[in-house]
Amino acid sequence: MSQSRRVGMIGVGLMGHGIARNILSDGHRLCFLDHPGNQPVADLLATGAVSKASGREVAEGAEVIILCVTGSPQVEAVLFEPGGVLEGLVEGSVVVDCSTALPSSTERVAERVAAAGGRFMDAAMTRTPKEAAEGRLNLIVGAPAALFAETRPLLESFAETITHAGAVGAGHTLKLLHNYVSLGFSAVLAEATAASRRAGIDDGALLEVLGKGGGGGVVFERMRPFIEAGDPSGFRFSVANASKDIGYYHAMTDELGVARGVAGAVRELYAGIEDQALAVPEVIRVLERRGR
């Protein structure tokens, strides 16, 4: 157990709820923003968490404010809109952004937080709600070395592997690179599975060949339950979020002046799925129905 901290959370959704439970279990005090997007919070309240009506109120009572929202627009809104976090920020408080965001936005956000007397770090998450509930997330952190060392004990209450990627913005940069690779492979596997089924290949044979060959890995195992049994729960990540993250990757590589080729096809595939609420493994079923 790390030294008890006063923690505020904004975003108690699929990922944030698990984070909140583990923060409480580690002996920290927690308040969170009451929001329609939260998961049911009765268990958090029963364990001592306190609900707040605004970002300002969350910040007023917290040494560390953790943001677990969708992306850059939502981060900027909860921080800077009237009644937002910056209005209640206490001198020296730390804002930890666990979202997936544009690094250029992250750098601007960090400057505004610093100007308001706070400190900022990006701590992008990988893994799924299952690992969030188990306290076994992976975090990719962008922060000054001293702030990273100071905050790490708290991060360890809900994360298993914590990588210090570099200065502010490096965490979000590396997260976009990670998600491009992960979602790119998911797209390749979805297309291959649809083609395999069209050719009459048994799913078990496909899984055996790929799993013991060049297709094996974390993403493959998350997609496997859907290929085997139509169960998408191994990869509870929506097509809408995939489209967002690949869009962010495009924006980032535009700013960096990096050449792209495959990324354009990956973006087109996800953007072309009509029902953006589907989980990523369900793209397989969509592709199966498409003719040429």
N, C-alpha and C positions, 0 to 999 in steps of 0.2 A: 504493500500500500504506500502510495506517495503522500507527500504533505498535502493536507486538505486545502483545496482551493474553492473559491466562490466562482462557479461557472455559469454562464448564460448561454442558452442555445436558441438558435433560430433555424427551424427546419427539423421537425421531429417526424419525418416521413419514413419510408421503408428503410433507409440507411440510418437516419438520425435517431430513430427510436432505439435501435440497438446500441448506438453510441451513448445515448442518454442513460440507458439502464446500466451500462458498464461504468460510467462515470459515477453514478450513485453507489454502485456496488463497491467501488474503490474508496468510498468514504468522503467524496467531495459533495459540497452543497450545490444544488442545481436549480436554476429557474429557466423557464422557456417561454417563447412567444406562443400565445394561443392563436391558432390558425386553422382554417378549414382543411388544409392539406396535411395536417398532422395525422399520424396513426392514433388509435385509441390510447389515451394517456392515463387511464385510471390506475394502472400499476405504478406509473411514475409518481403520481400524486400520493399514492399509498405508501411510497418509500421515502417521502419527504420532499419531493420536487414541488416547486411553486410556479403556477401559471401567471404570466404577465400579459397585459393588454397591448403593449407597444414595444418596439425595439428600444426606444428610449428607456422604458422601465427595465427592460432586460439588462441594458448596459449600466444603469445606475447602481445595480446591486452586484456587479460581476467584476472579478479581476481578469477573467479570460472569457471572451465571447466567441463561440464556435458557430460558424455559418455552414449549414448543410442544405443549400438550396440548389436550384437547377443549373444556373449559369450566370454569366456576367450581368445581364440586365437585372436579374433578381438580386444579385449581390449589391449592385449599385443602388437599387431601390431600398433594400432593408437598411443600408447604411445612411443614405443621403436624403431620402424623402422626409417630409415633415413628420415628426414623431419617430424618426429613425434612430439607429444606434448612435450616430455621432452626436446627437443632441444630449445623450446621457453618458457619453464616454468619460470615464474617470481617468485622470492623468496617470500615464504609465500602464494602463490596461492593454491587454494583448487581444487583437482580433485574429482568429485563426479561420482562414477560408478553406473549407473542405470541398468546395464545389469543383466542377470542371469548367474552367473559364479561359477567356482569351488572355494570354500573357501581357499584351499591351494594355488591356484594361486593368489587369492586376497591378501593374506598376503605377498606373494613375491612382488607383484606389489606395495603394500603400502610401503615396505622397499625401493624399487628403487625410488619411488616418493619422499620419505623423504630424501634419499641421494642426490637427485637433488635439494633440498631446498623447496619442496612443501609439502602439507598436503593432506591426502587421507581419503575418507570415501566411504563405499558402501551404496547405497540407492536403493535396489532392488524394482521393481515396481510390483504391482498386479493390477487387473482390465483390461479394454480393451481400444482400441483406442477411443471409444465413451466417456469414462470417462476422458481419456487424453485430448480430445478436450474441455471437460467441466471444466477442472481444478480440477477433483475429483479423482485423482489416490490415491491409498494407497502406502505408502513407508515403507520399512523395513530397518532401518538404523543401520550400524555398524560403530561406531566412538567414539573417546574420548568425554566425556560429554561436555567439553567446546567447542569443534568444532561443535558438534551437536547443541548446543544452539546458536552459532554464525550463523550457516547456516540455521537454521530452518525457519526464516522469508522468505528467498528465496524459500525454498522448499514448503512453504505454498502457493506460487503463483500458483502452479500446482498440489498440493496434498490436499486431504481432511482429510485423516487419516495418521498420521506419527508415527510410533512405533520405539522407540530407543531399538534395540535388545541387544546391548552390545558393545563390542570392535570391532575393524575392523575385518571383516570376518563374524560377527554374522548376519548381514543383509542377506548376500548371503546364509548362512547356513539355516536360517529360511525360505528364499524364496524357497529353494529346498525342504524343508519339506512341505511347503504350496503346491508347485506344484505337489509333489508326491501324496498328498491327493486329490487335485483337479483333476488331470489327472487320478488318480486311480479310482475315482468315475465316471469320464466320461467314462472310459473303461467299468466299471461294468454296467452303464446305457445303453451304446451302445449295449452290449451283451444282456441285458435284453430286450431291445426294439426289437432287431432282433428276439429273441426267442418268444416274445409276438406276433409279426406279423406272424411268422411262425405258431403259434398256432391259428391264426385267431381272436385274441383279438382286439377289437377296440382301436385305439390310445387314444381316449378321456377317455376311462375307465382306461387304463394304467396310464395316466397322473393324473387322479383324485385319484386313489388309492395310487400312489407313492407320489404325491404332498401333500396329506393330511395324509400321513403316514411317514415311515422311509426314504423316498427318497427325501423329500422336502429340498430346500436350494438354495444357490446362483448358483451352477453349474447346478442343475436341471433346474432352470429358464433360464439359458443361452442355455441349450440344447432344451428346450421346443419348440421354434419357428421352429426348424428343424423337430422335431417329428410331430408337428401340420401341418406344411405347407411347409416343405422342404427348409426352410430359414436358412442358416448357419450363418447369419450375427450377431447373438447374441453371438457367440463365435468365433471371428476371430483370431484363434490361429492355426497355421499349424501343421499337423502331424509331419513334420520335426522338428519343435521346441519342440513338445512333446517328440519325440525320443531323442533329444539332452538333454532336461532337466531330463528325466528319466535316461539317461546315466550318467549325472552329479551326480544324486542322488546315483547311483550305485558306482561311483568313490568315492564320499564322504563317504558313509557308509563302503566301503572297507577300507578307511584310518582310520575311527573311530572304525573299528572292530565290526560293528553292524550286527546282524543276519538279513537275509532277507528271505522272502518266497513269499508273494504276489507280491512284486516289480518285481520279475523275470518274472511273467506272464504278468504284465502290460507292461514291456519293450518289451517282445516278441510280444504282440499284436500290438503296434505302429510300431515297426521295421518291422513287417510283412505286413504292408500296402504298396502296390506297388507304388501308387502315393502319395509321401510324401508332395506334395503341397496342398492336400486336407485340409479343415478345420476340426477340431476335430469332430464336430457333424456329418460330412459326413462319418465317420467310420461306422455309423449305416448302411448306404446303402451298404458299402462294405461287412459287415458281413451278411446282408440279402442275398447277392448273393452267399455266400459260402455254399457249401454243406458239409455233413460229410460222 
